[in-house]
Amino acid sequence: MVILTVKAGVTREQVMAVMPDEIRQTVQLYLNGKVREWYSRSDGRGTVFLLDVKDVAEGHAIMDGLPLAKQDLIDHEYIAVGPLMPLRLLMTKP
């Protein structure tokens, strides 16, 4: 999971100038199977992506290639997620 936040001091105009390219490249990542889901943050400060990658390093490589990151307009927070492991306990015999 990647949480993108617009950096402090970056204007809406700066972000919107890059958005057409950002959206096209994000849609291409979706079509290539790298972006599974994406959401707008309710605070209006960015987005949340669920990526289909083998590790955080691959996620960094993908996100760093997008226009907003290349122009240093956003911060990224990466959180590795996976299956809810306690559910495996339900699959064992008592």
Backbone as CSV, one residue per row, in Angstrom:
resi,resn,N_x,N_y,N_z,CA_x,CA_y,CA_z,C_x,C_y,C_z
1,MET,0.854,-1.159,0.000,0.000,0.000,0.000,0.903,1.226,0.000
2,VAL,0.507,2.210,-0.784,1.262,3.460,-0.837,0.307,4.605,-0.568
3,ILE,0.661,5.427,0.400,-0.121,6.616,0.709,0.643,7.810,0.156
4,LEU,0.016,8.531,-0.766,0.632,9.707,-1.367,0.029,10.947,-0.747
5,THR,0.886,11.880,-0.357,0.455,13.130,0.232,1.148,14.277,-0.480
6,VAL,0.388,15.277,-0.861,0.977,16.458,-1.478,1.857,17.140,-0.439
7,LYS,3.062,17.502,-0.857,4.008,18.140,0.063,3.511,19.508,0.493
8,ALA,3.875,19.895,1.711,3.535,21.217,2.227,4.122,22.276,1.294
9,GLY,3.326,23.290,1.006,3.786,24.376,0.153,3.535,24.167,-1.328
10,VAL,3.147,22.959,-1.715,2.833,22.690,-3.122,1.401,23.139,-3.375
11,THR,1.223,23.912,-4.423,-0.110,24.453,-4.724,-0.934,23.475,-5.551
12,ARG,-2.230,23.673,-5.516,-3.149,22.874,-6.329,-2.814,23.045,-7.816
13,GLU,-2.441,24.248,-8.200,-2.105,24.523,-9.595,-0.896,23.704,-10.042
14,GLN,0.100,23.572,-9.163,1.279,22.765,-9.492,0.882,21.306,-9.723
15,VAL,0.034,20.794,-8.851,-0.400,19.404,-8.966,-1.236,19.219,-10.223
16,MET,-2.185,20.109,-10.458,-3.088,19.961,-11.594,-2.359,20.071,-12.933
17,ALA,-1.250,20.796,-12.979,-0.476,20.905,-14.218,0.116,19.558,-14.622
18,VAL,0.339,18.682,-13.641,0.967,17.384,-13.882,-0.068,16.263,-14.010
19,MET,-1.284,16.502,-13.552,-2.289,15.441,-13.459,-2.615,14.711,-14.765
20,PRO,-2.720,15.372,-15.899,-3.024,14.592,-17.112,-2.009,13.471,-17.361
21,ASP,-0.720,13.765,-17.239,0.307,12.726,-17.414,0.267,11.707,-16.280
22,GLU,0.045,12.175,-15.066,-0.022,11.284,-13.906,-1.158,10.269,-14.085
23,ILE,-2.309,10.746,-14.501,-3.474,9.873,-14.672,-3.231,8.862,-15.787
24,ARG,-2.714,9.324,-16.923,-2.451,8.396,-18.033,-1.495,7.285,-17.610
25,GLN,-0.420,7.650,-16.910,0.559,6.647,-16.499,-0.004,5.725,-15.418
26,THR,-0.841,6.253,-14.529,-1.459,5.432,-13.497,-2.435,4.432,-14.118
27,VAL,-3.214,4.878,-15.095,-4.131,3.966,-15.783,-3.343,2.868,-16.494
28,GLN,-2.214,3.222,-17.100,-1.388,2.212,-17.759,-0.866,1.189,-16.742
29,LEU,-0.474,1.645,-15.548,-0.049,0.719,-14.488,-1.198,-0.192,-14.074
30,TYR,-2.406,0.345,-14.028,-3.581,-0.468,-13.717,-3.788,-1.529,-14.799
31,LEU,-3.726,-1.118,-16.050,-3.924,-2.053,-17.153,-2.822,-3.112,-17.208
32,ASN,-1.631,-2.771,-16.717,-0.517,-3.726,-16.664,-0.556,-4.602,-15.415
33,GLY,-1.544,-4.375,-14.545,-1.692,-5.210,-13.362,-0.853,-4.811,-12.165
34,LYS,-0.224,-3.659,-12.207,0.602,-3.219,-11.075,-0.199,-2.443,-10.034
35,VAL,-1.171,-1.664,-10.468,-2.072,-0.963,-9.546,-3.356,-1.784,-9.497
36,ARG,-3.666,-2.318,-8.309,-4.896,-3.110,-8.161,-6.089,-2.228,-7.851
37,GLU,-5.881,-1.251,-6.970,-6.956,-0.335,-6.572,-6.331,1.010,-6.250
38,TRP,-7.117,2.066,-6.402,-6.653,3.366,-5.948,-7.838,4.179,-5.472
39,TYR,-7.553,5.026,-4.492,-8.588,5.798,-3.816,-8.098,7.220,-3.603
40,SER,-9.045,8.158,-3.595,-8.735,9.526,-3.198,-8.776,9.613,-1.687
41,ARG,-7.869,10.369,-1.135,-7.921,10.626,0.304,-9.060,11.596,0.578
42,SER,-9.816,11.351,1.639,-10.971,12.206,1.940,-10.558,13.613,2.364
43,ASP,-9.288,13.786,2.758,-8.821,15.120,3.131,-8.368,15.938,1.921
44,GLY,-8.418,15.338,0.727,-8.050,16.057,-0.485,-6.558,16.238,-0.692
45,ARG,-5.732,15.591,0.126,-4.283,15.810,0.076,-3.526,14.740,-0.703
46,GLY,-4.230,13.813,-1.357,-3.504,12.795,-2.099,-4.341,11.568,-2.383
47,THR,-3.657,10.434,-2.530,-4.317,9.185,-2.880,-3.709,8.024,-2.114
48,VAL,-4.382,6.887,-2.192,-3.895,5.630,-1.632,-3.940,4.605,-2.751
49,PHE,-2.817,3.930,-2.983,-2.725,2.895,-4.010,-2.490,1.543,-3.359
50,LEU,-3.159,0.527,-3.855,-2.840,-0.855,-3.513,-2.130,-1.425,-4.731
51,LEU,-0.860,-1.729,-4.562,-0.041,-2.220,-5.664,0.089,-3.731,-5.614
52,ASP,0.271,-4.338,-6.760,0.545,-5.769,-6.857,2.021,-5.913,-7.214
53,VAL,2.859,-5.919,-6.180,4.310,-5.992,-6.350,4.876,-7.034,-5.398
54,LYS,6.105,-7.490,-5.683,6.699,-8.523,-4.839,7.284,-7.975,-3.542
55,ASP,7.661,-6.683,-3.533,8.217,-6.091,-2.321,8.133,-4.565,-2.389
56,VAL,8.492,-3.924,-1.283,8.410,-2.464,-1.193,9.352,-1.808,-2.199
57,ALA,10.496,-2.410,-2.462,11.444,-1.840,-3.417,10.825,-1.712,-4.809
58,GLU,10.072,-2.729,-5.220,9.402,-2.657,-6.521,8.347,-1.556,-6.506
59,GLY,7.654,-1.412,-5.384,6.676,-0.331,-5.249,7.330,1.035,-5.377
60,HIS,8.483,1.202,-4.723,9.239,2.456,-4.839,9.578,2.740,-6.296
61,ALA,10.081,1.747,-6.994,10.495,1.926,-8.387,9.316,2.373,-9.249
62,ILE,8.170,1.780,-9.030,6.984,2.138,-9.812,6.542,3.562,-9.495
63,MET,6.386,3.861,-8.214,5.859,5.168,-7.827,6.838,6.292,-8.137
64,ASP,8.124,6.036,-8.026,9.132,7.067,-8.323,9.166,7.431,-9.801
65,GLY,8.608,6.569,-10.652,8.576,6.836,-12.073,7.415,7.700,-12.529
66,LEU,6.486,7.985,-11.637,5.318,8.795,-11.998,5.648,10.294,-11.957
67,PRO,4.963,11.093,-12.761,5.282,12.519,-12.877,5.259,13.321,-11.577
68,LEU,4.284,13.087,-10.701,4.255,13.864,-9.447,5.490,13.609,-8.602
69,ALA,5.952,12.361,-8.583,7.163,12.029,-7.833,8.396,12.616,-8.509
70,LYS,8.451,12.526,-9.824,9.606,13.062,-10.559,9.768,14.558,-10.336
71,GLN,8.651,15.254,-10.155,8.707,16.698,-9.907,8.773,17.023,-8.416
72,ASP,8.895,15.992,-7.576,9.051,16.146,-6.130,7.895,16.929,-5.498
73,LEU,6.662,16.627,-5.940,5.479,17.313,-5.432,4.765,16.535,-4.334
74,ILE,5.125,15.258,-4.158,4.417,14.420,-3.196,5.391,13.630,-2.333
75,ASP,4.885,13.233,-1.177,5.586,12.298,-0.295,4.875,10.954,-0.393
76,HIS,5.638,9.884,-0.213,5.089,8.528,-0.233,5.316,7.868,1.119
77,GLU,4.322,7.126,1.565,4.481,6.251,2.728,4.128,4.844,2.252
78,TYR,5.075,3.924,2.411,4.895,2.547,1.942,4.615,1.634,3.118
79,ILE,3.595,0.810,2.978,3.237,-0.154,4.013,3.017,-1.499,3.336
80,ALA,3.850,-2.476,3.660,3.676,-3.817,3.099,2.461,-4.460,3.762
81,VAL,1.580,-5.022,2.957,0.384,-5.695,3.475,0.281,-7.074,2.840
82,GLY,-0.476,-7.932,3.474,-0.686,-9.280,2.969,-1.934,-9.871,3.586
83,PRO,-2.129,-11.166,3.403,-3.314,-11.828,3.957,-3.377,-11.677,5.482
84,LEU,-4.567,-11.664,6.003,-4.771,-11.588,7.445,-4.414,-12.946,8.038
85,MET,-3.245,-13.046,8.594,-2.689,-14.327,9.020,-3.512,-15.061,10.093
86,PRO,-4.142,-14.382,11.055,-4.923,-15.131,12.046,-6.052,-15.964,11.437
87,LEU,-6.472,-15.638,10.240,-7.519,-16.449,9.599,-7.064,-17.883,9.375
88,ARG,-5.736,-18.095,9.274,-5.212,-19.445,9.108,-5.574,-20.338,10.303
89,LEU,-5.744,-19.737,11.467,-6.117,-20.506,12.647,-7.484,-21.155,12.470
90,LEU,-8.342,-20.525,11.715,-9.670,-21.092,11.472,-9.610,-22.328,10.576
91,MET,-8.513,-22.488,9.855,-8.385,-23.584,8.906,-7.790,-24.849,9.533
92,THR,-7.293,-24.740,10.775,-6.725,-25.910,11.436,-7.789,-26.611,12.269
93,LYS,-7.625,-27.902,12.426,-8.565,-28.665,13.231,-8.297,-28.397,14.705
94,PRO,-9.368,-28.282,15.504,-9.170,-28.023,16.951,-8.536,-29.199,17.662
